[in-house]
């Protein structure tokens, strides 16, 4: 775990994502070159692979986030493999917000649809969803460990929504989506 304010570690990226990062730098200029843990989240250690994706410019920034709607970072078949029935993905730029802060903005929606008895909103960071119109959040879940959170997604169902594990670690999440 990095000390608060310590620079994030950089891990090598695949060629595809090196090209994406270079394209982002050309299009949007500065891409989070000096990201620090406290910039990304005030309360939680960010998984090393997520830190490296942010630092390398692969993970979206505030300036580049909306471009995902036209140029997705993950292939539809990879998204469907991760979450059957879904085909697009939107990754939130840092700083990441807790699920609790998202709930505070729309308490009625989350009370009705958020399966809040299955998650601790104070220990979950929202890192994305499944694209335009999606109300299916993707979160880093820190309940088991503060060092290596699992990745959960809100799965919608006619029988009631549930939080399901998308990946046991962020490293696996990134691998499944071929982000690295």
C-alpha positions in Angstrom: 0.0 0.0 0.0 1.4 3.4 -1.0 1.7 6.1 1.7 -0.7 9.0 1.3 0.8 11.4 -1.3 3.4 8.9 -2.5 3.6 8.6 -6.3 1.9 5.7 -7.8 3.9 2.8 -9.3 3.8 2.3 -13.1 3.5 -1.1 -14.6 4.1 -1.9 -18.3 1.1 -1.8 -20.5 0.3 -3.8 -23.6 0.9 -2.3 -27.1 -2.8 -1.7 -27.7 -3.2 0.4 -24.6 0.1 2.2 -25.1 -1.4 3.4 -28.4 -4.6 4.4 -26.7 -2.7 6.4 -24.1 -0.6 8.1 -26.8 -3.8 8.9 -28.7 -5.2 10.4 -25.5 -2.1 12.5 -24.9 -2.3 13.9 -28.4 -6.0 14.6 -28.2 -6.3 15.8 -24.7 -2.9 17.0 -23.7 -1.8 16.4 -20.1 -2.9 13.0 -18.9 -2.6 12.5 -15.1 1.2 12.3 -15.1 1.6 13.1 -11.4 -1.3 11.3 -9.9 -1.1 10.6 -6.2 -3.1 8.2 -4.1 -5.0 11.0 -2.3 -6.0 12.5 -5.7 -7.5 9.2 -6.8 -9.3 8.5 -3.5 -9.1 10.1 -0.1 -9.9 6.9 1.9 -8.7 3.8 0.1 -5.6 2.4 -1.4 -5.9 2.0 -5.1 -4.9 -1.4 -6.6 -1.5 -1.2 -8.2 -2.8 -2.1 -11.7 -5.4 0.6 -11.6 -2.7 3.1 -10.5 -0.6 2.1 -13.5 -3.5 2.4 -15.9 -4.2 5.9 -14.6 -0.6 7.0 -14.6 -0.1 5.7 -18.2 -3.1 7.5 -19.5 -5.1 4.4 -20.4 -7.7 4.9 -17.7 -10.0 7.9 -18.6 -9.4 11.4 -17.2 -12.1 14.0 -16.7 -11.2 15.4 -20.1 -11.2 12.1 -22.0 -14.1 10.2 -20.2 -16.9 11.0 -22.7 -14.8 9.8 -25.6 -15.5 6.2 -24.3 -19.0 6.6 -25.7 -17.6 6.7 -29.3 -14.3 4.8 -28.8 -14.8 2.1 -26.1 -11.8 0.9 -24.1 -13.1 -2.6 -23.9 -14.5 -4.8 -26.7 -18.2 -5.7 -26.4 -17.5 -9.4 -26.2 -15.1 -8.9 -23.3 -17.8 -6.8 -21.5 -20.4 -9.5 -22.2 -18.0 -12.2 -20.8 -17.6 -10.1 -17.6 -21.3 -9.3 -17.3 -23.6 -11.4 -19.5 -26.1 -9.3 -21.4 -24.0 -6.1 -21.2 -22.0 -4.9 -24.2 -20.6 -1.5 -23.3 -18.5 -0.1 -20.5 -17.9 3.4 -19.0 -15.0 3.8 -16.7 -15.2 6.8 -14.3 -12.2 9.1 -14.1 -10.6 9.8 -10.8 -11.1 10.9 -8.2 -13.4 8.0 -7.4 -16.4 8.5 -5.2 -17.8 6.1 -2.6 -21.0 4.4 -3.3 -22.3 6.1 -0.2 -21.8 9.5 -1.8 -23.6 8.3 -4.9 -26.5 7.1 -2.8 -26.8 10.5 -1.1 -27.5 12.1 -4.5 -30.5 9.8 -5.2 -31.5 7.9 -2.0 -34.9 6.8 -3.4 -33.4 5.1 -6.5 -30.7 3.3 -4.5 -33.2 2.2 -1.8 -35.4 0.7 -4.5 -32.8 -0.8 -6.8 -29.4 -0.9 -5.1 -29.5 -4.1 -3.1 -28.0 -2.1 -0.3 -28.3 -5.1 2.2 -25.7 -6.9 0.1 -22.9 -4.2 0.2 -21.3 -1.7 2.5 -21.6 1.6 0.6 -18.9 3.2 2.8 -16.4 0.5 1.7 -17.1 0.7 -2.0 -15.6 3.0 -4.6 -17.6 3.5 -7.9 -15.2 3.0 -10.8 -17.7 2.7 -13.7 -20.9 1.3 -15.1 -22.1 -0.3 -18.3 -22.5 2.8 -20.5 -25.2 5.3 -21.4 -28.4 4.8 -19.6 -27.0 2.1 -17.3 -27.8 2.1 -13.7 -25.5 -0.9 -13.0 -22.6 0.4 -11.0 -19.2 -1.3 -11.0 -17.3 -0.9 -7.7 -14.1 -1.7 -5.9 -15.4 -3.6 -2.8 -13.1 -3.2 0.3 -15.0 -5.3 2.8 -12.7 -8.3 2.6 -9.4 -6.4 2.5 -8.3 -2.8 2.3 -5.2 -3.9 0.2 -6.8 -5.9 -2.7 -10.5 -5.1 -3.2 -12.7 -7.3 -5.3 -14.7 -5.8 -8.2 -18.5 -6.1 -7.9 -21.2 -5.1 -10.3 -24.9 -4.4 -9.7 -26.8 -7.1 -11.7 -30.3 -6.1 -12.6 -33.0 -8.9 -12.5 -36.8 -9.1 -12.6 -36.5 -11.1 -9.4 -34.5 -8.3 -7.7 -31.1 -6.8 -8.2 -28.0 -8.2 -6.6 -24.3 -7.4 -6.3 -22.2 -10.0 -8.0 -18.5 -10.5 -8.2 -17.2 -9.4 -11.6 -13.6 -10.3 -10.6 -11.9 -11.3 -7.4 -9.2 -8.6 -7.9 -8.8 -5.4 -10.0 -5.9 -7.1 -11.7 -8.2 -9.9 -13.0 -10.9 -7.3 -13.9 -8.3 -5.4 -16.1 -7.1 -8.7 -17.6 -10.7 -9.9 -18.5 -11.3 -6.5 -20.2 -7.9 -6.6 -21.9 -7.0 -3.2 -20.4 -3.5 -4.5 -19.8 
